[in-house]
């Protein structure tokens, strides 16, 4: 095993012509062994961190190699346990056959050698696959939960679980029958979607979670990855289907993802903006939370805009202050609004030391972050606040805000808080327009 892995590592470092010469000079036995040695080819996320789990969930984008990983895991179990009964569960029987069994990365394709391939017997009419060593796999469907009521299995491979028509019922019946042998296990390979059954599985104990993005597969064509990412750049579809991110709204979200998607619009020209403000949420320490730095503007119609996210993590006070100063200069901002709970006068001093010359307004947080954000939600709902493009990390934080608190990524919604400070200055604290007073 170590020999093949060392050989593969050395081959990865060769130029194409050198690689060709080396392979031609390598004994055919070694080349064949390398070609069928899955641990040497598997990339991060295609193998579980260890074997101490009941369920392994691989959340990954399209093209990541989920099918290959699932098929290799099943094949390994079939080799090591000849008496194994394995459930193969897909959205439909047709998908199980087309992807899990007969596909280019399916069970028939990944059989380790010629003898193993010749020993496999696939009976489509019965939905039964018998491995060379005697283990048996049975096709089941997420559209037919009752088909899993009764059969017992040692292992299960569940593909594209987020697409199952009756996900919860199918999963529950599968788990009730996953009781053969002393240590049953199930692998779930799926592109993430925020369906109840997937959320429930991820909340269970003894679950291993791996995965990654389409671009993480080193065996995909770089041209394909570049093309597909350019085609869907910044969209919710890309984050879910290509990056393998589980996108969800918390209960009572102030800024549901659908609202954020509707708020997206082409960026205005700087000359069409009457004001630009930089919102800053400084971190308590350099090794703590990110420093939220959001650029927001106001156009002549009174619409607020999120223009740029210049936030950064792991920054010293001088580093984040310089980022603020550069953003202010780039966008010709007229004011910086910075939360001063953590630093007080120090915040202004640090910004001045970084060369910032425009006015700094220090604000003090007296209520929680969600409560500060709530007054801005109606502006987005009415189309009076917009996102000038896609801001994935900011949007993840906004989608995690509710009046019950914060349930998004990280410990604190630093980007969202910086946006709130800037838009509050522009939309809620703006001076009233001049009016004629009757004497």
Protein Blocks (a to p, Z undefined) as FASTA:
>chain_A
ZZmmmmmmmmmmpcfklmmmmmmmpcfklmmmmmmmmklmpcghiacfblcdfbdcdddd
ehklmmmmmmmmmmmmmmmmmkbccddddfbfklmmmmmmmmmklmklmpmblmlmmmpc
cdfknopacdfkopacddddfklmklmgopacfbdcdehkllpmblmlmmmmmmmmmmgc
jbdcddddddddddfklmmmmmpghiacedddfklpmkbcfklmmmmmmmmgoiaklmmm
mnopacdddehiabdfklmmmmgccdddfklpcbdcddddddfbfklccdddddddddfk
opacdfbdcbdehiafklmmmmmmmmmmmnopabdcddfklnmmmmmmmmmmnopabdcd
ddddfbdfklmmmmmmmmmmnopaccebjdfklmmmmmmgcfkbccbehjbdfklmmmmm
mmmmmmmmpccddddddZZ
